[in-house]
């Protein structure tokens, strides 16, 4: 896929915005009615957010509730389905936090993102964010 770098750019921009609490930028990585579904191993779905305004608020609330600096690292990214105007991308995520100068791995898991190509580039239609364990 020739657009792989642009898809990865959207992934990186989305997680960077999330770590910064920048809800508006994060929401712009999604289509207007995009959704995020959060699941936890052994618990199933624990959250669902639909639409850019709700995604922006989800980001801001998450950021405000943090007691540490977080960084979401994206690795092992591959394209599961590839079309001219849509794609499904799977990636591992590792959340690293810094609290009182000490760093630790807070969470591991994976994302499955369905993308759609729009006039302004690749946007996320739906994200399933699966956590390997509860926080």
Residue pairs with C-beta under 8 A, 6 or more apart in sequence:
1 7
1 79
1 82
1 87
3 87
3 117
3 122
4 79
6 121
6 122
7 79
7 87
7 89
7 115
7 122
8 77
10 29
10 115
10 121
10 122
10 123
10 124
11 74
11 77
11 89
11 91
11 113
12 74
13 25
13 29
14 26
14 29
14 30
14 124
15 72
15 74
15 93
17 23
17 25
17 26
17 29
17 59
18 26
18 59
18 62
18 63
18 72
19 70
19 71
19 72
20 63
21 59
21 60
21 62
21 63
21 64
22 59
23 55
23 56
23 57
23 58
23 59
23 60
23 63
24 56
26 55
26 56
26 59
27 52
27 53
27 55
27 56
27 59
28 52
29 123
29 124
30 52
30 55
30 123
30 124
30 125
30 127
31 116
31 118
31 123
31 124
31 125
32 51
32 52
33 50
33 51
34 50
34 51
34 52
34 55
34 123
34 124
34 125
34 126
34 127
35 48
35 49
35 50
35 51
35 125
35 126
35 127
36 47
36 48
36 49
36 55
36 58
36 126
36 127
36 129
37 45
37 47
37 48
37 126
37 127
37 128
37 129
38 45
38 46
38 47
38 48
38 129
38 130
38 131
39 45
39 46
39 128
39 129
39 130
39 131
40 46
40 130
40 131
40 133
40 134
41 109
41 130
41 131
41 132
41 133
43 134
47 58
49 55
49 58
67 99
68 97
68 98
68 99
68 106
69 97
69 98
69 99
70 95
70 96
70 97
70 106
71 95
71 96
71 97
72 93
72 94
72 95
73 93
73 94
73 95
73 96
74 91
74 92
74 93
74 111
75 91
75 92
75 93
75 94
76 90
76 91
76 92
77 89
77 90
77 91
77 92
78 89
78 90
78 91
79 87
79 88
79 89
80 88
80 89
80 90
80 112
81 87
81 88
84 117
85 116
85 117
86 114
86 115
86 116
86 117
86 125
87 114
87 115
87 122
88 112
88 113
88 114
88 115
89 111
89 112
89 113
89 115
90 110
90 111
90 112
90 113
91 110
91 111
91 113
92 108
92 109
92 110
93 107
93 108
93 109
93 110
93 111
93 129
94 105
94 107
94 108
95 105
95 106
95 107
95 108
96 103
96 104
96 105
96 106
97 103
97 104
97 106
106 135
107 131
107 132
107 133
107 135
108 131
108 132
108 133
109 129
109 130
109 131
109 132
110 130
111 127
111 128
111 129
111 130
112 127
112 128
112 130
113 124
113 126
113 127
113 128
114 124
114 125
114 126
114 127
115 122
115 123
115 124
115 125
116 122
116 123
116 125
117 123
